[in-house]
Amino acid sequence: MAPFTRRIPAPGLPALPRFGGYAPGTRESRVLQLLHEIGHLVVTDVYRAYVFVQLGSATRSYARDRVRLLLPVDGNNPTLSDQNTNRVLAACRDQIDALRNQN
């Protein structure tokens, strides 16, 4: 999360990455990061899934309620993380860019 709060790298460390094309530590970058993370918490659907368990010769089914999130969990998957960020940008880029003109 260093790009969230810092604009310049610490001495001896590599340059901080841009986030969604925005410079690290900027209001635009921070808002985009927050929207991305909030997207992982927004439930868009609740559905019932069934798990089938074989017990000897009998099969039993168990219902489980599952949730579908606005943005799928992307931990340790940079490609999916970039796709999720691009979804946020597609929906919110104009509003994020408008922050540049705010004091």
N, C-alpha and C positions, 0 to 999 in steps of 0.2 A: 504494500500500500504506500510505499514511499512516494510514488508520483502523485498521491492524493494530497500530501501536505507540503512537499518540498518542490522548489522550482529548479534548484541547482544540485548536482550530485555532491556527496561528501568527498573530501579529498581522498584520492587513491581508489575511488569506486568508479565503475563505468557510468556513462551518461544515463540519466533517467529516461525511460521510454515515453513516447507520446501515447496517448490513449484516445483511440478513435480519431486520430488526426489532431488532437488538441495537445498543446504543450503541457508538461507536467505541472501540477500545482495550480493551474488556472481554474477559475470558477467553472468554465465550460467542462474541463476535464473532470472536476470533482462532481458536478451534477450528473454527467454521463455515467461515471462510476457508481454513484448512488442509485440512479435509475436502473442500471444493469443489475445491481445486487437486489433491489426491491423486486425486480422482475422474477427473481427466483422464489419470491414469497407469495406472489399473486396467484391464487387458485382460480383457474378458469373452468374447471369441470370436476365433478365427483362422480365416479362410476364404480360399478361393482365388478370385481374380477373373481374368478373361481380358481381354487387350487385343488387339484385332484391328487389324492394320496392312495396308494395301493397298500392294502392291509391283507396279506395272504391272497385269497381269491376275490376279496371284495375291494371295490373302489369307492372311496368316500370323497365327496366334494365339500369344500369349505368356501364360503363367500367372504370376500375381503373388500372393504371399501377403499378405493384408491383415489388419489387426486392427480389432476393434470395441472402443471404449472405454466404460467405465461412463458417463462424461459426455462428450458431444461437445465438441470444441474450440469455445470461444465468443468468442475474441479479436475485438474490435471489433464485437461483436453484443450490445448490452445486453439485448435481449429474451431471447436464448438463455441468456445468463449468469444472468438472473433465473430462468429455467426450471430451469437446473441447480442453482442455490441452493435453489430450492423442492423439488427432488428430494431433496437432502441433508437439508433440514429435515423432509420427510415421513418419512424413514427414521430420523433421529437427534435430532429436537427434544427428546424427553423426556430423553435423555442429556445434551444440551447445556444444557437448563434446569436439570438437576440440579447443574451446575457452580456455579450461583449460591449454593448452600448449602455449598460447599467453602471452607475457609480458605486 
